[in-house]
Amino acid sequence: MYRNGLTLIAALSLSACGLAGTAATGATVAQSEAEAAKQAQQTERQVQQHVEAAQQLGAEQRRRADDAGAN
């Protein structure tokens, strides 16, 4: 009986370690995903800024071409 009790305690202890490891892994994954989302938002902002700059440059070039054609 005593031996069965020790085996049960050992099994429960080991399973608890597994759960703690799983929880820690889950937290790490969540943190990584949050960081990836943050970087994706930053990349999106940078791309949007590049698009806007290209649009402004194109508009400026068209204005200059129109001005040159009018003269």
Rosetta silent file (secondary structure, phi, psi, omega in degrees, C-alpha in Angstrom):
SEQUENCE: MYRNGLTLIAALSLSACGLAGTAATGATVAQSEAEAAKQAQQTERQVQQHVEAAQQLGAEQRRRADDAGAN
SCORE:     score description
SCORE:     0.000 S_00000001
   1 L     0.000  -46.235 -179.639    0.000    0.000    0.000 S_00000001
   2 H   -60.665  -41.363 -178.322    2.784    2.411    0.964 S_00000001
   3 H   -65.376  -39.633  177.827    4.627    1.647   -2.255 S_00000001
   4 H   -64.019  -37.840  178.109    1.508    2.352   -4.333 S_00000001
   5 H   -64.462  -42.164  177.725    1.123    5.682   -2.564 S_00000001
   6 H   -64.346  -39.295  178.484    4.695    6.687   -3.385 S_00000001
   7 H   -63.572  -42.169  178.623    4.177    5.689   -7.006 S_00000001
   8 H   -64.029  -44.323  178.651    1.021    7.801   -7.163 S_00000001
   9 H   -62.440  -42.764  179.140    2.776   10.813   -5.604 S_00000001
  10 H   -63.683  -42.142 -179.857    5.682   10.455   -8.032 S_00000001
  11 H   -64.722  -42.500  178.849    3.301   10.200  -10.988 S_00000001
  12 H   -65.078  -38.959  178.762    1.355   13.269   -9.888 S_00000001
  13 H   -63.360  -44.429 -179.976    4.558   15.240   -9.383 S_00000001
  14 H   -66.894  -37.742  179.149    5.802   14.390  -12.848 S_00000001
  15 H   -68.829  -34.286  177.339    2.474   15.230  -14.455 S_00000001
  16 H   -64.980  -37.868  177.066    2.453   18.591  -12.673 S_00000001
  17 H   -63.671  -39.264  178.139    5.883   19.356  -14.127 S_00000001
  18 H   -63.521  -40.509  178.499    4.529   18.565  -17.572 S_00000001
  19 H   -66.700  -39.220  178.741    1.630   20.938  -17.074 S_00000001
  20 H   -65.068  -39.994  178.507    3.945   23.695  -15.917 S_00000001
  21 H   -65.281  -39.931  178.406    6.134   23.146  -18.951 S_00000001
  22 H   -64.342  -42.201  178.857    3.117   23.243  -21.234 S_00000001
  23 H   -64.029  -41.749  179.570    1.917   26.484  -19.647 S_00000001
  24 H   -65.369  -40.261  177.566    5.359   28.048  -20.009 S_00000001
  25 H   -63.759  -42.633  178.326    5.526   26.978  -23.651 S_00000001
  26 H   -60.947  -41.340  179.120    2.079   28.445  -24.267 S_00000001
  27 H   -66.033  -39.571  178.935    3.110   31.744  -22.716 S_00000001
  28 H   -65.099  -43.028  178.629    6.261   31.848  -24.845 S_00000001
  29 H   -62.577  -44.282  179.370    4.284   31.145  -28.003 S_00000001
  30 H   -61.888  -40.322  178.963    1.768   33.857  -27.145 S_00000001
  31 H   -65.766  -40.813  178.796    4.577   36.334  -26.528 S_00000001
  32 H   -64.265  -41.705  179.186    6.198   35.424  -29.857 S_00000001
  33 H   -66.275  -38.065  177.703    2.905   35.852  -31.681 S_00000001
  34 H   -64.459  -41.076  178.098    2.347   39.236  -30.053 S_00000001
  35 H   -65.536  -40.505  178.473    5.818   40.353  -31.136 S_00000001
  36 H   -63.931  -39.968  178.026    5.181   39.101  -34.673 S_00000001
  37 H   -65.024  -40.038  178.655    1.906   41.046  -34.804 S_00000001
  38 H   -63.612  -43.435  178.612    3.669   44.183  -33.582 S_00000001
  39 H   -66.422  -36.655  178.303    6.351   43.817  -36.264 S_00000001
  40 H   -64.347  -40.190  177.774    3.691   43.219  -38.923 S_00000001
  41 H   -64.808  -40.604  178.773    1.941   46.449  -37.951 S_00000001
  42 H   -64.542  -42.934  178.199    5.224   48.336  -38.123 S_00000001
  43 H   -62.960  -41.100  178.922    5.962   46.869  -41.557 S_00000001
  44 H   -61.597  -43.074  177.758    2.472   47.807  -42.723 S_00000001
  45 H   -61.952  -42.338 -179.936    3.002   51.419  -41.599 S_00000001
  46 H   -64.543  -42.657  178.544    6.331   51.571  -43.418 S_00000001
  47 H   -63.151  -42.701  179.226    4.841   50.179  -46.623 S_00000001
  48 H   -61.706  -39.442  178.154    1.973   52.681  -46.405 S_00000001
  49 H   -65.168  -39.950  178.304    4.473   55.525  -46.008 S_00000001
  50 H   -65.495  -40.343  178.876    6.393   54.318  -49.065 S_00000001
  51 H   -63.137  -45.821 -179.847    3.179   54.104  -51.098 S_00000001
  52 H   -62.983  -41.172  178.534    2.172   57.630  -50.082 S_00000001
  53 H   -64.024  -40.995  178.572    5.627   58.983  -50.939 S_00000001
  54 H   -65.643  -38.715  177.819    5.499   57.303  -54.353 S_00000001
  55 H   -64.658  -42.011  178.784    2.033   58.748  -54.990 S_00000001
  56 H   -64.816  -41.594  178.729    3.229   62.224  -54.058 S_00000001
  57 H   -63.515  -43.133  178.123    6.268   61.886  -56.304 S_00000001
  58 H   -62.185  -42.427  178.683    4.090   60.711  -59.193 S_00000001
  59 H   -63.897  -40.886  178.742    1.692   63.634  -58.708 S_00000001
  60 H   -64.814  -42.201  178.976    4.605   66.068  -58.615 S_00000001
  61 H   -64.925  -37.512  177.555    6.091   64.601  -61.800 S_00000001
  62 H   -66.796  -39.664  177.519    2.719   64.878  -63.564 S_00000001
  63 H   -61.448  -45.063  179.964    2.400   68.524  -62.486 S_00000001
  64 H   -63.326  -39.922  178.907    5.865   69.281  -63.833 S_00000001
  65 H   -66.197  -40.366  177.772    5.059   67.525  -67.107 S_00000001
  66 H   -64.982  -41.692  178.783    1.802   69.468  -67.399 S_00000001
  67 H   -64.502  -40.684 -179.866    3.606   72.739  -66.654 S_00000001
  68 H   -67.534  -36.282  179.207    6.315   71.956  -69.218 S_00000001
  69 H   -73.015  -28.791 -179.835    3.672   71.119  -71.843 S_00000001
  70 H   -77.194  -22.731 -178.507    1.747   74.327  -71.162 S_00000001
  71 L   -85.774    0.000    0.000    4.816   76.509  -71.742 S_00000001
